[in-house]
């Protein structure tokens, strides 16, 4: 027997937090682009991130900002396309993490869903 679904979980859309790192001088433009397109309800920009990564056979080090993007799961493909189109990197990080249904602040989850509702977007 399975446990009952948490309150609100059955009716709300699946939500995601999408991570995207960017050069600090481009982070706000990327955030505004996805917000203006109504692909996200909120984008937090976390400055001062240092990224170490493999690129073309060498370890690189860059100063970056991390974007924490809150959206609907159904919008992740369009969000990914928008980020790829506007991002200065050849291969930008776009990683979507699922939010557990019904966990966290129910009012906040409802707000994210409302602000990214395709039916509620201006024409």
Number of C-alpha atoms within 10 A of each C-alpha: 3 4 5 6 10 11 12 14 15 11 9 16 19 18 23 23 21 23 17 23 24 23 17 17 10 15 23 16 13 22 20 14 17 21 19 11 14 20 26 27 19 21 22 15 18 14 16 11 15 12 13 11 12 9 9 7 7 8 9 11 12 12 14 20 23 22 23 19 23 25 29 26 18 14 17 21 12 13 24 19 12 16 20 17 13 14 20 13 13 8 8 16 17 18 14 20 13 13 16 12 19 17 12 10 9 15 9 10 23 14 14 20 20 17 18 22 18 12 8 10 12 7 4
